[in-house]
Amino acid sequence: MKTWNDNPYVWVIKFSRIKCPELARNPEIKERPILFSTPMVQVILKGCKKQTRRVVRDITYTYRQLKPIGDLFFFLSPEEELKANYHEKMCDMVTCPYGSPGDLLWVRESWKPSAWDCEGFWKITYKAGGNALNIHDGLFEDDDRELDFGFALCDLLEDKGCEYIDEQGFINTYQYIPWKPSIHMPKKAARLWLRIEEIKVERLHDISEEDALSEGIEIDHMGHTLPIYKDYLQTKLGFGYEDPILSFQSLWQSING
C-alpha cells in the first residue's frame, strides 16, 4: 500500500458513466471489474466523480517516466544505474491493468440480495443507496454456484430465525442478510458501468485542482466567499479546506494512509 508521502506513480483513469452497456458491447471492447468504496459510489451516482487514481504496481524503476507508446508506459532507472549496469534492463514497461480508452469497467460495490426465487430472479440492493437492480436470468453464469449461493442464503435466514411462509418463502429478509464485500460481487449484479475515456500516468502529488474536483471530493460547507471542501480524516462536520487538493489528500490518506 502506497501512502501519500510515498508520492507513487498512479494511473489516472478518466471515465464516463454509461447507462446501457448492452448497446456498447462488442467483441473488441474489453470489460474489467474495478472496486469503489461506498462513499465513492455515491459521488459517482451524483455525477461528481469522473476519474480515479490507482497506484502503478510491479515497477522497479521510478526515476523518470517516458512518453508512452500506444498502451505501453515506460519507467527509467537513475542515470547512475544506467552507467553501472548498462548490460541489464534499464526500464520497466507496463500496461494499465484496467484497460485502454474505449474499454468498459463494471463497478464492484457493497451489495446484497433482498429477494429471489427458483426461476433465476434476483433483486440486488446496494449499501450506497439508489435504485435496486432486478435480474431475471440468474446471478451467476455457473448453475452450481447459483444453487450453492441460494442454499447458503436459506441456511443463513433459517439460522437467524427469519419468518418463513408456505407459498411465499422467507419474508422480510433484508434485515437478516449482511452487506457483502464488493470484491465478491458477481458481474451480473453490477449496476454501474464506466467507459474509459483517457489513461495517463503521473505522480500522486501532481494532481491539479480541476482533477481533485473530478475525483469527487465533496463540499463540507460554504465559507465567507469560497466553498470549504471536506476533510476525510475528520468524523465531524465543520472541518475542511479551501484548497481541493488538500481535500483530495485527506481522501487518499483515509483509504491508503
Steps between C-alpha positions, in 0.01 A plus 500: 500500500639839398443795730470865401856566618631229267382711205465194275430492130126458449275405214268793434188345351244743362161346433141569408199313630293305250144387563457220249813284475319256271499766229870569544631145512676333212768229489779754460414692818636348819308507827679500837390541863606793717436542873360816655417575863143589594569878528664500156207309349270766642687783328506302174121471529482878550711553187779671696776241457645472151848361564689276738863448597648155556861423593724374219628165625773260392754764408857508627623822343329821602765755403327640195207420277525510122223587258284190445489317171149370441397312816860464625626727778877519570677570830877563499764427760734777627787605274757361739336159471509531124877548515570229756265235364497570129463132420176463699147608427482870576125558485164349586231471236146468633147520371206624702322203662169683472506512121525760226284791384171361373503198732230453762523472877226344711492627856525263792333648808353379830177312422252235610202310359167607651267271302531198271320195369579163344451626145812717484353823637715708738447846645831661592526797736806712569652652811556827313125534447330577174285274286505125548581272207263226385663203328284245319753254357702394804767667710790274398607351170559164670180315602668310783632823650153649473348210691771503766455875552123464532525209746754692709259796523215273607718340768600844626140620521389182677783528754405864572133420549365675192127435458404245233152476347390221268443615143697819576828379643709713733360849561663823620840359408671839466574543870655155532743499209826692561664719237737302283849634422543660160776254407238222499254674268425295187495680168124463455441695822681808368274800445777751420693484176776744406670565167871587516555831322867560576789340688820671603770458764620765741636539850229509764601847618468643148120503513345830392212682669276413206587131526451504878145621442450230234602242760167573665606684815201651676423845641481493879352848535516847349757748630464875475570505127629152406385143552679302771577150381468198726782374722459123468714437808243675721180336619323827584367766266646847502854404406649534156719683251464778248756315287338197327842332474528487879153350515604233249815437704286429806282267290806306381638481855167375633523205260873438456671680786 
